[in-house]
Amino acid sequence: MFTGIIEAKGRVARLEPKGGDLRLLIETGDLPLADVQLGDSIATNGVCLTVVDLPGNGYWADVSGETLAYTTIGQWATGQPVNLEKALTPTTRLGGHIVSGHVDGVGEVVERHGDARSERFRIKAPDNLAKYIAHKGSITVDGTSLTVNKVEGAEFELNIVPHTLKWTIMDSYQPGTRVNLEVDVLARYLERLLLGEKAANTSGGVTLDFLAEHGFTGR
């Protein structure tokens, strides 16, 4: 588990295809690794990766085909900057929100403009994630815990202060940038709970027909 508070920026040092999936080396920059062991998890642009080797200046991780299908890792290039956060401990300050590191889908930056000393970003999420994104709710973008300022359909806006721009990779975002999205874990569990006993026979989530059947009109 993670908090979504980025600890350091690293970079992709090597990408090695391995029998249909991928092994990658991340150079960790200022992220201290003295307390990291093999098998530990590090969120890399919001993706929970398991450390399989520690060469000294970073870590190697294996990336499965499933992870390649649901994240931006398949489009990463050598030298690309990434956000880094080590897994939380019982004494970690929960400054962001509870983040699992299990990416739900890939979004795209559609607009960016200045707003006083901040920057405003508009991001389009996949349509199937729109129902989990709420005004003033939490969302994780490339591993960064952020507050949603506005929602219109599958698009949402973020107001990013100078500190966040400096300590994350968000200052490199431009229209067209693809980003990893993780919705609030509480929203996912709430959806499943609403299904009640029907959850055992349902592979998807709550549908509009389900809500109408149970008297939820949205008004």
ZAMIMI-547028 format. One record per residue (C-alpha): x, y, z; residue number from 1; residue in three letters. Coordinates in Angstrom, 2 decimals, decimal comma, always signed. Each point is the difference from the previous one (the first is absolute). Example, Ala and Ser with C-alpha at 12.3 -4.5 7.8 and 13.67 -1.06 7.14 Angstrom:
2
+12,30/-4,50/+7,80/1/ALA
+1,37/+3,44/-0,66/2/SER
//
This chain:
219
+0,00/+0,00/+0,00/1/MET
+1,03/+3,59/-0,63/2/PHE
-1,10/+3,56/+0,85/3/THR
+0,38/+1,70/-3,38/4/GLY
+2,55/+2,45/+1,43/5/ILE
+2,95/-0,17/-2,41/6/ILE
+3,39/-0,43/+1,70/7/GLU
+2,32/+0,50/-2,96/8/ALA
+0,28/+0,12/-3,76/9/LYS
+1,95/-2,74/-1,75/10/GLY
+0,49/-1,02/-3,60/11/ARG
-0,33/-3,06/-2,20/12/VAL
+3,56/-1,27/-0,53/13/ALA
-0,59/-3,24/-1,96/14/ARG
-2,87/-1,91/-1,60/15/LEU
+0,52/-3,69/-0,81/16/GLU
-2,73/-2,08/-1,72/17/PRO
-0,24/-3,42/+1,68/18/LYS
-2,09/-2,68/-1,70/19/GLY
-3,09/+2,13/-0,58/20/GLY
+0,30/+2,27/+3,01/21/ASP
+2,65/+2,43/+1,24/22/LEU
+2,79/+0,53/+2,50/23/ARG
+1,01/+3,56/+0,77/24/LEU
+2,65/+1,85/+1,96/25/LEU
-1,01/+3,15/+1,83/26/ILE
+2,67/+2,41/+1,20/27/GLU
-1,36/+1,47/+3,23/28/THR
+1,87/+3,29/+0,32/29/GLY
-0,53/+1,45/+3,48/30/ASP
-2,21/-2,86/+1,22/31/LEU
+1,89/-1,73/+2,87/32/PRO
+0,21/-3,77/-0,50/33/LEU
+1,78/-1,01/+3,22/34/ALA
-3,24/-1,41/+1,45/35/ASP
-1,18/-1,66/-3,24/36/VAL
+0,32/-3,77/-0,35/37/GLN
-0,65/-2,47/-2,78/38/LEU
-3,76/-0,59/-0,22/39/GLY
-0,91/+3,47/+1,23/40/ASP
-2,44/+2,14/-1,99/41/SER
+0,71/+3,40/-1,54/42/ILE
-2,71/+2,01/-1,75/43/ALA
+1,42/+1,15/-3,34/44/THR
-2,29/+2,51/-1,71/45/ASN
-2,71/-1,53/+2,15/46/GLY
+0,72/-3,61/-0,97/47/VAL
+0,85/-2,33/+2,89/48/CYS
+3,21/-1,75/-1,10/49/LEU
+1,87/-2,71/+1,91/50/THR
+3,75/+0,45/+0,46/51/VAL
+1,83/-3,02/-1,45/52/VAL
+3,57/+1,36/+0,06/53/ASP
+1,82/+2,93/+1,61/54/LEU
+3,07/+1,02/-2,02/55/PRO
+0,72/+2,99/+2,27/56/GLY
-1,32/+2,96/-1,93/57/ASN
-3,52/-1,29/-0,51/58/GLY
-2,03/-3,17/-0,36/59/TYR
-1,04/-2,57/-2,56/60/TRP
-3,64/-1,08/-0,27/61/ALA
-1,94/-2,45/-2,14/62/ASP
-3,13/+1,27/-1,76/63/VAL
-2,66/-2,52/-0,98/64/SER
-2,11/+0,05/-3,15/65/GLY
-3,02/+0,95/+2,15/66/GLU
+1,80/+3,08/+1,31/67/THR
+1,16/+0,96/-3,49/68/LEU
-3,62/-0,17/-1,20/69/ALA
-1,43/+2,30/+2,69/70/TYR
+2,76/+2,59/+0,49/71/THR
+2,23/+2,31/-2,01/72/THR
+3,12/-2,13/+0,56/73/ILE
-0,19/-1,44/-3,51/74/GLY
+0,65/+3,51/-1,35/75/GLN
+2,88/+0,86/+2,35/76/TRP
+3,39/+0,89/-1,48/77/ALA
+3,53/+0,02/+1,39/78/THR
+0,67/+3,24/+1,87/79/GLY
-3,66/+0,68/+0,74/80/GLN
-0,59/+1,56/+3,46/81/PRO
-2,26/-1,83/+2,46/82/VAL
-1,60/+0,70/+3,38/83/ASN
+1,18/-2,25/+2,84/84/LEU
-1,46/-0,94/+3,38/85/GLU
+1,00/-2,83/+2,32/86/LYS
-2,72/-2,06/+1,66/87/ALA
-1,44/+1,54/+3,17/88/LEU
+0,86/-1,31/+3,46/89/THR
-2,06/+0,09/+3,24/90/PRO
+1,74/+3,27/+0,91/91/THR
-0,47/+1,73/-3,37/92/THR
-1,98/+3,25/-0,05/93/ARG
-3,08/-0,55/-2,18/94/LEU
+0,28/+3,38/-1,68/95/GLY
-1,83/-1,02/-3,16/96/GLY
-2,54/-2,81/-0,16/97/HIS
+0,12/-3,80/-0,03/98/ILE
+1,58/-1,09/-3,29/99/VAL
+0,39/-3,64/-1,03/100/SER
+2,33/+0,46/-2,96/101/GLY
-2,41/-2,02/-2,16/102/HIS
-0,65/+2,24/-3,00/103/VAL
-3,60/+0,04/-1,26/104/ASP
+0,65/+1,48/-3,42/105/GLY
+1,82/+2,56/-2,12/106/VAL
-1,18/+3,59/-0,35/107/GLY
+1,12/+2,82/-2,26/108/GLU
+0,79/+3,65/+0,72/109/VAL
-2,28/+2,05/-2,25/110/VAL
+0,69/+3,52/+1,27/111/GLU
+2,47/+1,95/+2,12/112/ARG
+0,03/+3,68/+0,93/113/HIS
+1,32/+2,29/+2,72/114/GLY
-2,16/+1,11/+2,93/115/ASP
+1,86/+2,58/+2,14/116/ALA
+3,01/-1,92/+1,35/117/ARG
-1,64/-3,37/-0,62/118/SER
-0,57/-2,03/-3,15/119/GLU
-3,37/-1,45/-0,98/120/ARG
-0,18/-3,31/-1,81/121/PHE
-2,98/-1,63/-1,66/122/ARG
+0,30/-3,76/-0,36/123/ILE
-2,27/-2,41/-1,86/124/LYS
-0,51/-3,32/+1,74/125/ALA
-1,22/-3,20/-1,67/126/PRO
-3,81/+0,02/-0,10/127/ASP
-0,23/-3,01/+2,34/128/ASN
+1,81/+1,93/+2,76/129/LEU
-2,14/+3,17/-0,17/130/ALA
-2,48/-1,26/+2,61/131/LYS
+2,77/-0,24/+2,63/132/TYR
+1,21/+3,61/-0,39/133/ILE
-1,73/+2,57/+2,20/134/ALA
+0,30/+3,74/+0,61/135/HIS
+2,39/+0,51/+2,95/136/LYS
+0,70/-3,72/+0,03/137/GLY
+3,46/-1,58/-0,24/138/SER
+1,72/-1,41/-3,06/139/ILE
+3,52/-1,23/-0,64/140/THR
+1,76/+1,24/-3,15/141/VAL
+3,34/-1,68/-0,72/142/ASP
+0,16/-0,84/+3,70/143/GLY
-0,75/+3,52/+1,26/144/THR
-2,94/+0,40/+2,41/145/SER
-2,12/+2,88/-1,29/146/LEU
-3,36/+1,67/+0,67/147/THR
-2,51/+0,25/-2,83/148/VAL
-1,12/+3,62/-0,47/149/ASN
-2,59/-0,48/-2,73/150/LYS
-1,67/-2,87/-1,85/151/VAL
-1,70/+0,08/-3,40/152/GLU
-0,88/-3,43/-1,32/153/GLY
+3,20/-2,03/-0,25/154/ALA
+2,19/+3,12/+0,28/155/GLU
+1,23/+1,51/+3,24/156/PHE
+2,08/+3,00/+1,02/157/GLU
+2,90/+0,31/+2,43/158/LEU
+1,55/+3,12/+1,54/159/ASN
+3,70/-0,69/+0,54/160/ILE
+1,99/+2,22/+2,36/161/VAL
+3,69/+0,88/-0,61/162/PRO
+1,28/-2,49/+2,62/163/HIS
-1,66/-2,93/-1,77/164/THR
+1,28/+1,17/-3,39/165/LEU
+3,54/+0,12/+1,38/166/LYS
+0,07/-3,36/+1,78/167/TRP
-1,90/-2,12/-2,53/168/THR
+0,15/-0,50/-3,77/169/ILE
-3,20/+1,99/-0,55/170/MET
+1,83/+3,07/-1,28/171/ASP
+0,92/-2,06/-3,09/172/SER
-3,66/-0,71/-0,83/173/TYR
-1,37/+1,47/-3,21/174/GLN
-3,20/-0,66/-1,96/175/PRO
+0,30/-3,54/-1,31/176/GLY
+2,02/-1,32/+2,95/177/THR
-1,32/-3,40/+1,11/178/ARG
-0,17/-0,61/+3,75/179/VAL
-0,72/-2,89/+2,35/180/ASN
-3,23/+0,41/+1,98/181/LEU
-1,08/-1,72/+3,21/182/GLU
-3,43/+0,90/+1,35/183/VAL
-0,80/+0,19/+3,70/184/ASP
+0,00/-3,53/+1,41/185/VAL
-3,02/+0,85/+2,18/186/LEU
-2,06/+0,74/-3,12/187/ALA
+0,82/-3,43/-1,42/188/ARG
-1,01/-1,79/+3,20/189/TYR
-3,17/+2,07/+0,31/190/LEU
-1,03/-1,04/-3,49/191/GLU
+0,45/-3,66/+0,90/192/ARG
-1,92/+0,40/+3,25/193/LEU
-2,96/+1,53/-1,86/194/LEU
-0,35/-3,24/-1,93/195/LEU
-0,69/-1,84/+3,26/196/GLY
-0,76/-3,70/-0,50/197/GLU
+0,06/+0,48/-3,78/198/LYS
+3,77/+0,54/+0,18/199/ALA
+0,57/-3,76/+0,01/200/ALA
-1,58/-0,27/-3,44/201/ASN
+1,28/+3,22/-1,53/202/THR
+3,27/+0,48/-1,86/203/SER
-0,40/+3,75/-0,54/204/GLY
-1,04/+2,86/+2,22/205/GLY
-3,11/+2,00/+0,75/206/VAL
-1,92/+0,86/-3,18/207/THR
-2,66/+2,62/-0,66/208/LEU
-2,60/-2,79/-0,27/209/ASP
+1,06/-1,32/+3,40/210/PHE
-0,37/+3,46/+1,58/211/LEU
-3,41/+0,53/-1,58/212/ALA
-1,16/-3,42/+1,22/213/GLU
+0,91/+0,98/+3,56/214/HIS
-1,55/+3,47/-0,07/215/GLY
+3,17/+2,10/-0,51/216/PHE
-1,08/+2,72/-2,44/217/THR
+2,98/+2,33/+0,30/218/GLY
-2,20/+2,85/+1,25/219/ARG
//
